[in-house]
């Protein structure tokens, strides 16, 4: 997310992306994740070359189902071509004035499930796995919606990327979610937040790992309880930096290493 401000300037984007890869590699991260705008600035071979140079790999692209099936298929093809293993998607974003007390849109949940089943087939044929992320303030973010989506999707085609931060915002018990859907979890987004910070809005007051109030030890205990052995991606959204992006990534990597042995 460090580079999204440069999307409109390809020269700056390319330069900043390479710098980010250098810095994250230096801090000890093994896998990196990005958004579909990456494909507008780099060929898959260029991404592979840059990552190989610094000893890291691109694990996934993170997309939104509102892009539409044709664009999502391009995302899948690009992910596979750059050596990624997962296409992670979230459902469409709610309007800014819509809160967590709004009624569920079951037709929209069904529509997303059917779309993911179709996209999941395409991803499988491309050699990658489609995962759904329960991002807060989207069609599928609260527990009843997650459960309905799960019932309507093929576990062989659609896995889950669970996120402790967005679970907390949407009032979902992440530890119970992990236990119930253990066999569908292939990937983890881990975040921390400080609810006393209101400036980020909508409860998403992100901070570097270990500096917030989320039950990170309990989350990791639940993951170890299901013998999770996939990728744990430190979520570093814009706004969570204490000083700058690098420092935020450093503090988060330090927490993962010292507190969780990762």
TAFENVEN-V331799 format. One record per backbone hydrogen bond with DSSP energy under -1.0 kcal/mol. NH is the residue of the N-H (numbers start at 1). CO is the residue of the C=O. If there is no record, write none. Layout:
# TAFENVEN-V331799
nh = [NH	NH]
co = [CO	CO]
This chain:
# TAFENVEN-V331799
nh = [6	7	9	13	14	15	16	17	18	19	20	21	22	23	24	25	26	27	28	29	32	34	38	39	40	41	42	47	48	49	50	51	52	53	54	56	57	59	61	62	63	65	67	68	72	73	74	75	76	77	78	79	80	81	82	83	84	85	86	87	88	89	90	94	98	102	109	110	111	112	113	114	115	116	117	118	119	120	121	122	123	124	125	126	127	128	129	131	132	133	135	139	146	147	148	149	150	151	152	157	158	159	160	161	162	164	167	168	169	170	171	172	174	177	178	179	180	181	184	186	187	188	189	190	194	197	201	204	205	206	207	211	213	216	219	220	221	222	223	224	225	226	227	228	233	235	240	248	249	250	251	252	253	254	255	256	257	258	259	262]
co = [3	4	6	9	10	11	12	13	14	15	16	17	18	19	20	21	22	23	25	24	57	60	35	36	37	38	38	43	44	45	46	47	48	49	50	51	30	32	86	34	88	90	64	65	68	69	70	71	72	73	74	75	76	77	78	80	79	59	59	129	61	131	63	137	95	99	105	106	107	108	109	110	111	112	113	114	115	116	117	118	119	120	121	122	124	123	85	87	159	89	133	92	142	143	144	145	146	147	148	154	154	130	184	132	187	189	163	164	165	166	168	167	172	173	174	175	176	177	181	160	160	231	162	233	205	194	198	201	203	204	192	208	193	214	215	216	217	218	219	220	221	222	224	223	188	190	237	244	245	246	247	248	249	250	251	252	253	254	255	256]
